[in-house]
Amino acid sequence: DLISRPVSMRDALTGLRDLLITDASGPLPGADALLKLLAQFGQVERAALYPPDTTGAPAGQLGAPFAFAPNDPLVRAAAAENGLCHVASDALPEHHGSQYLVVSRLRDLRGTDHGVLVVESMPFFALNEDTLQVINLLVGYYADSLASRDIIAPVRAAAPDCPPEFALELQRMWHVTRDSGLPSAIV
């Protein structure tokens, strides 16, 4: 699915970058817009984004509100794996009893934790490798955008004339390749 919709995905990533430029408020700026993209490209129906301090209200909500359980097995597994886990993950015990379908830490390419995505509802047939890759891609891209100034510093140190936008995209491509296994190329 990701391969068959490259223009749509490019538009989504551009929109995500643009929303973070225009909305820099709160702990997770653009959280609701990210959730809308996850609904559109990942078929997510009910989800929430929480800042690293998950004790308060979500920074963004999609669908009807639901209670966040920080000790849920899937939340703990995602924290231990430093990334995305789903109900069929090998990281979970066989009878885990999670109330969630997908949980992903919002970690940028430096490993900084910006919060957590918790998905409570999505269609059964949407819970597949392609959809999980799309969710992982959007969440990683979002987390990298939150930390863009610090992320581009190594590239700018090595190549001071490199435009910041290019430096960020270069780092993002490396992050996507490293974490998702999806090849990237500079054209």
C-alpha positions in Angstrom: 0.0 0.0 0.0 2.8 2.4 0.9 4.5 1.6 -2.4 1.3 2.0 -4.5 0.6 5.5 -3.1 3.9 7.3 -3.2 2.4 10.7 -4.3 -0.3 10.5 -1.6 2.3 9.7 1.0 4.6 12.5 -0.2 1.6 14.9 0.2 1.0 13.6 3.7 4.6 14.0 4.8 4.7 17.5 3.3 1.4 18.4 5.1 2.9 17.0 8.3 6.0 19.2 8.0 3.9 22.2 7.1 1.6 21.8 10.1 4.5 21.8 12.5 5.8 25.0 11.0 2.4 26.7 11.5 1.5 25.1 14.9 4.3 25.2 17.5 2.0 25.3 20.5 1.8 22.8 23.4 3.9 19.8 24.1 2.9 18.0 20.9 2.0 20.7 18.3 -0.1 19.5 15.4 -1.2 16.4 17.3 -4.8 16.5 16.0 -3.5 16.9 12.4 -1.2 13.9 12.8 -4.1 11.8 14.1 -6.2 12.8 11.0 -3.3 11.7 8.8 -3.2 8.4 10.7 -6.9 8.0 10.1 -6.5 8.7 6.4 -3.4 6.7 5.7 -3.5 4.1 8.5 -7.2 3.6 8.9 -7.0 4.5 12.6 -10.5 5.1 14.1 -9.8 5.8 17.8 -6.4 7.0 19.1 -4.7 9.5 21.3 -1.3 11.2 21.5 0.2 11.7 25.0 3.2 13.8 25.9 6.0 12.0 27.8 4.3 12.7 31.1 1.2 10.5 30.3 -0.6 11.4 33.6 -2.6 14.3 32.1 -5.0 14.7 29.2 -4.0 13.7 25.7 -2.4 16.3 23.5 -4.6 15.0 20.6 -7.6 12.7 20.4 -9.2 10.9 17.4 -12.7 9.5 17.9 -14.5 9.0 21.2 -12.3 9.6 24.3 -11.0 6.6 26.1 -9.0 6.0 29.3 -5.2 5.7 29.1 -3.7 2.7 31.0 0.0 3.4 31.3 0.6 -0.1 32.7 -1.1 -1.9 29.8 1.1 -4.7 28.4 1.3 -3.1 25.0 2.3 0.3 26.4 5.0 -1.4 28.4 6.2 -3.4 25.4 6.4 -0.3 23.2 8.5 1.4 25.8 10.8 -1.6 26.1 11.1 -1.9 22.3 11.5 1.9 21.9 9.1 1.9 19.0 5.9 0.5 17.6 4.2 -2.6 19.0 0.9 -4.1 18.1 -1.4 -6.9 19.4 0.4 -9.6 17.4 3.9 -8.4 18.4 6.4 -11.0 19.4 7.3 -8.7 22.3 4.0 -9.5 24.1 3.2 -12.7 26.0 0.7 -14.9 24.3 -2.3 -13.9 26.5 -1.5 -10.3 27.2 -5.0 -8.8 27.5 -4.1 -5.4 26.1 -7.0 -3.0 25.5 -5.1 -1.4 22.6 -4.3 -2.5 19.1 -1.2 -0.4 18.4 1.1 1.6 20.6 4.1 3.6 19.4 6.6 5.7 21.2 7.2 9.1 19.6 11.0 8.8 19.4 13.1 10.9 17.1 16.2 9.6 15.3 18.3 10.6 18.3 16.2 8.4 20.6 14.5 11.3 22.4 11.0 10.3 23.7 8.4 12.9 22.8 5.4 10.9 24.0 3.2 8.0 22.9 0.6 7.1 20.3 -2.1 4.8 21.6 -4.5 3.2 19.0 -7.6 1.7 20.5 -9.7 1.0 17.4 -9.0 0.3 13.7 -10.5 -2.2 11.2 -9.3 -5.7 11.7 -8.1 -6.0 8.1 -6.1 -2.8 8.4 -3.9 -4.3 11.1 -1.3 -5.6 8.6 2.4 -5.0 7.8 1.7 -2.2 5.2 -0.5 -0.2 7.5 1.9 -0.6 10.4 4.7 0.7 8.2 2.6 3.7 7.3 1.8 4.4 11.0 5.5 3.9 11.9 6.6 6.2 9.1 4.2 9.0 10.0 5.0 8.8 13.8 8.7 8.8 13.1 8.5 11.7 10.7 6.4 13.7 13.2 8.9 13.0 16.1 11.8 14.0 13.9 10.0 17.2 13.0 9.6 18.0 16.7 13.3 17.9 17.2 14.4 19.3 13.8 16.9 21.9 15.1 18.9 19.5 17.1 18.6 16.7 14.4 20.1 18.8 11.6 23.1 20.0 13.7 25.5 17.2 12.7 24.7 17.6 9.0 25.1 21.4 9.2 28.4 21.0 11.2 29.8 18.8 8.4 28.3 20.9 5.6 27.6 24.5 6.8 26.1 25.6 3.5 23.6 22.7 3.5 20.0 24.2 3.5 18.3 23.2 6.8 15.3 21.7 5.0 17.6 19.4 3.0 19.6 18.5 6.1 16.4 17.5 7.9 15.1 15.4 5.0 18.5 13.7 4.8 18.3 12.7 8.4 14.7 11.6 8.1 15.5 9.4 5.2 18.2 7.7 7.2 15.8 7.3 10.2 13.1 5.8 8.0 15.6 3.3 6.4 17.0 2.4 9.9 13.7 2.0 11.7 11.3 0.8 9.0 13.6 -1.1 6.7 12.2 1.0 3.8 14.9 2.0 1.3 15.3 5.8 0.6 17.2 7.6 -2.1 18.3 11.1 -2.9 17.2 12.1 -6.3 
